[in-house]
Amino acid sequence: MTIEVFTQSAIKLSGQENIYFDPFKIIKEYHDADFIFITHDHYDHYEEISLKKVMNEESVLIVPKILKDKAKTITQNVFVVEPNNHYELGNIAFDTLPAYNKTKEFHPKSKEYVGYNVMIEGVKYYVMGDTDVVDEIKQVKTDFCFVPIGGYYTMDVNDAAEYINEIKPKKVMPIHYGSIIGDISLQEDFKKLVNDNIEVEILIKEEEK
């Protein structure tokens, strides 16, 4: 599996199929997406300009309920999900987990935003979305976790590292920093806090101004 991270939480997994999560500030015209997962409706996660650069006529756009109508204005291949469910779609299976803030107003639980724990070629990849460490995600089992570390809108670097040390994935990649909120240096702080038996991979680079 080849992994690319663009800006914020924009991720591309390339294997037997091309799978994107929250494409944002995509520069190239890819048009190669088999599946596109969207965690929520904020501008840095659902950006139609970037979506159109990765989509083609066969791409399936997977969205939470809040985006159902908006997504159908750009494609009819829309698959709507809710938190706390298991889905199978084509060659992939995935679970949706709640993604929300416990005390902050940015991502209320009532919006039913989601993270995705996706089984691809026998490996589980958990893209958490914008979330704090909430009770519903404390028992998740995954091989590779993409965790937000920027703070303010999401968990901060300390909470993120503590969470990863508790769920013990084989590998973790920090995201959602180095652009809007969270200095690029947070990646090194995070790496120092994660237990040595968990591999930390860093792909986000400082955003060009």
C-alpha positions as CSV (number, residue, x, y, z in Angstrom):
1,M,0.0,0.0,0.0
2,T,1.3,3.4,-1.0
3,I,0.3,6.3,1.3
4,E,0.3,10.0,0.5
5,V,-0.7,12.8,2.8
6,F,-1.5,16.2,1.4
7,T,-2.8,19.0,3.6
8,Q,-4.8,18.7,6.9
9,S,-6.5,15.2,6.8
10,A,-6.2,14.7,3.0
11,I,-5.0,11.1,2.5
12,K,-4.6,8.8,-0.5
13,L,-4.2,5.1,-0.2
14,S,-3.1,3.4,-3.4
15,G,-3.2,-0.4,-3.8
16,Q,-5.6,-2.5,-5.7
17,E,-7.8,0.5,-5.6
18,N,-7.3,4.2,-5.0
19,I,-8.9,5.5,-1.9
20,Y,-9.0,9.1,-0.7
21,F,-10.0,10.7,2.6
22,D,-11.1,14.3,2.9
23,P,-9.2,15.6,-0.2
24,F,-8.2,19.2,0.4
25,K,-5.9,21.6,-1.5
26,I,-5.2,18.9,-4.1
27,I,-3.0,20.4,-6.9
28,K,-2.8,17.7,-9.5
29,E,-5.6,16.3,-11.7
30,Y,-5.8,12.7,-10.6
31,H,-9.3,11.5,-11.6
32,D,-8.4,8.0,-10.3
33,A,-10.5,7.6,-7.2
34,D,-12.4,4.4,-6.6
35,F,-13.7,5.5,-3.2
36,I,-13.6,8.9,-1.5
37,F,-14.4,9.0,2.2
38,I,-15.5,12.3,3.8
39,T,-15.6,12.7,7.5
40,H,-17.6,15.9,7.8
41,D,-18.7,19.1,6.1
42,H,-16.1,21.7,7.1
43,Y,-14.3,23.4,4.3
44,D,-10.9,21.7,5.0
45,H,-12.5,18.3,4.7
46,Y,-15.2,18.7,2.1
47,E,-13.8,20.8,-0.7
48,E,-15.5,20.4,-4.1
49,I,-12.6,21.8,-6.1
50,S,-10.3,19.0,-4.7
51,L,-13.1,16.4,-5.0
52,K,-13.4,17.1,-8.7
53,K,-9.7,16.7,-9.2
54,V,-9.7,13.1,-7.8
55,M,-13.1,11.9,-9.0
56,N,-14.1,10.2,-12.2
57,E,-17.5,8.9,-13.4
58,E,-17.2,5.6,-11.4
59,S,-15.9,7.1,-8.1
60,V,-18.1,6.4,-5.1
61,L,-18.4,9.3,-2.6
62,I,-19.0,8.2,1.0
63,V,-20.4,10.9,3.2
64,P,-22.1,11.4,6.6
65,K,-25.9,12.2,6.5
66,I,-25.3,16.0,6.8
67,L,-23.6,16.0,3.3
68,K,-26.2,13.8,1.5
69,D,-27.8,16.6,-0.5
70,K,-24.7,18.6,-1.2
71,A,-22.8,15.6,-2.4
72,K,-25.5,14.7,-4.9
73,T,-25.0,18.0,-6.7
74,I,-21.6,16.8,-7.9
75,T,-22.2,13.0,-8.4
76,Q,-25.0,10.5,-8.1
77,N,-22.6,7.8,-6.8
78,V,-23.2,8.8,-3.2
79,F,-23.1,6.4,-0.3
80,V,-24.5,7.8,3.0
81,V,-23.3,6.6,6.4
82,E,-24.1,7.0,10.1
83,P,-21.8,6.6,13.1
84,N,-21.5,3.2,14.8
85,N,-22.2,1.0,11.8
86,H,-20.5,-1.6,9.7
87,Y,-20.6,-1.4,5.9
88,E,-19.4,-3.4,2.9
89,L,-18.9,-1.7,-0.4
90,G,-17.1,-3.3,-3.4
91,N,-13.9,-4.9,-2.2
92,I,-13.7,-3.0,1.1
93,A,-15.4,-3.2,4.5
94,F,-15.4,-0.4,7.0
95,D,-16.8,0.7,10.4
96,T,-17.9,4.2,11.1
97,L,-17.0,5.7,14.5
98,P,-18.3,8.9,16.1
99,A,-16.0,12.0,15.7
100,Y,-16.8,14.9,17.9
101,N,-15.6,17.4,20.6
102,K,-16.5,16.8,24.2
103,T,-16.7,20.4,25.3
104,K,-15.8,22.5,22.3
105,E,-18.5,23.7,19.9
106,F,-16.7,22.9,16.6
107,H,-17.8,19.3,16.1
108,P,-20.9,18.6,18.2
109,K,-22.0,15.0,18.6
110,S,-25.4,15.9,17.2
111,K,-24.0,16.5,13.7
112,E,-23.1,12.7,13.5
113,Y,-19.7,13.3,11.9
114,V,-17.6,10.1,11.5
115,G,-14.2,8.5,11.4
116,Y,-13.6,5.5,9.3
117,N,-11.8,2.2,10.2
118,V,-11.4,0.6,6.7
119,M,-10.2,-2.9,6.0
120,I,-8.1,-2.8,2.8
121,E,-6.2,-5.9,1.6
122,G,-6.3,-7.4,5.1
123,V,-5.1,-4.3,7.0
124,K,-7.3,-1.9,9.0
125,Y,-6.7,1.8,8.5
126,Y,-8.4,4.2,10.9
127,V,-8.9,7.8,9.8
128,M,-10.3,9.5,12.8
129,G,-11.7,12.7,11.5
130,D,-11.9,15.8,13.7
131,T,-12.4,14.4,17.2
132,D,-11.4,14.5,20.8
133,V,-10.7,11.2,22.6
134,V,-14.3,10.2,23.2
135,D,-15.6,7.0,24.9
136,E,-16.8,5.4,21.7
137,I,-13.3,5.2,20.1
138,K,-11.4,3.9,23.1
139,Q,-11.8,0.2,22.3
140,V,-11.2,0.4,18.5
141,K,-8.9,-2.2,17.0
142,T,-6.8,-1.1,14.0
143,D,-3.5,-1.7,12.4
144,F,-2.7,1.9,11.2
145,C,-4.2,5.0,12.8
146,F,-4.2,8.5,11.3
147,V,-4.6,10.7,14.3
148,P,-5.2,14.5,14.5
149,I,-2.7,16.3,16.7
150,G,-3.2,20.0,16.0
151,G,-5.3,20.8,19.0
152,Y,-8.0,23.5,19.3
153,Y,-10.4,21.9,16.8
154,T,-9.3,18.3,17.7
155,M,-7.3,16.5,20.4
156,D,-3.8,17.9,21.0
157,V,-0.5,16.2,20.7
158,N,-0.5,15.0,24.3
159,D,-4.0,13.5,24.2
160,A,-3.3,12.0,20.8
161,A,-0.1,10.2,22.0
162,E,-1.8,9.0,25.1
163,Y,-4.7,7.6,23.0
164,I,-2.4,5.9,20.6
165,N,-0.4,4.3,23.4
166,E,-3.7,2.9,24.8
167,I,-5.1,1.4,21.5
168,K,-1.7,0.2,20.4
169,P,-1.9,0.1,16.5
170,K,1.1,-1.3,14.7
171,K,1.7,2.1,13.0
172,V,0.5,5.7,13.5
173,M,0.6,8.8,11.3
174,P,-0.2,12.2,12.8
175,I,-2.4,14.5,10.6
176,H,-4.4,17.8,10.9
177,Y,-1.4,20.1,11.8
178,G,1.1,22.2,9.9
179,S,-1.5,24.2,8.1
180,I,-4.5,25.9,9.7
181,I,-3.8,25.0,13.4
182,G,-0.7,23.4,14.9
183,D,2.9,24.1,14.0
184,I,4.8,21.6,11.9
185,S,7.1,20.9,14.8
186,L,4.3,19.0,16.6
187,Q,5.2,15.9,14.6
188,E,8.5,15.6,16.5
189,D,6.7,16.2,19.9
190,F,4.2,13.5,19.1
191,K,6.9,11.0,18.0
192,K,8.7,11.4,21.3
193,L,5.5,10.7,23.3
194,V,4.5,7.5,21.5
195,N,5.7,4.2,22.8
196,D,8.7,2.7,21.1
197,N,6.9,-0.4,20.1
198,I,4.5,1.6,17.9
199,E,6.0,2.8,14.5
200,V,5.4,6.5,13.8
201,E,5.5,7.6,10.2
202,I,5.7,11.2,9.2
203,L,4.5,12.4,5.8
204,I,3.0,15.9,6.3
205,K,5.4,18.6,5.3
206,E,5.1,22.3,6.0
207,E,2.5,23.9,3.8
208,E,3.9,26.2,1.1
209,K,2.8,29.8,1.7
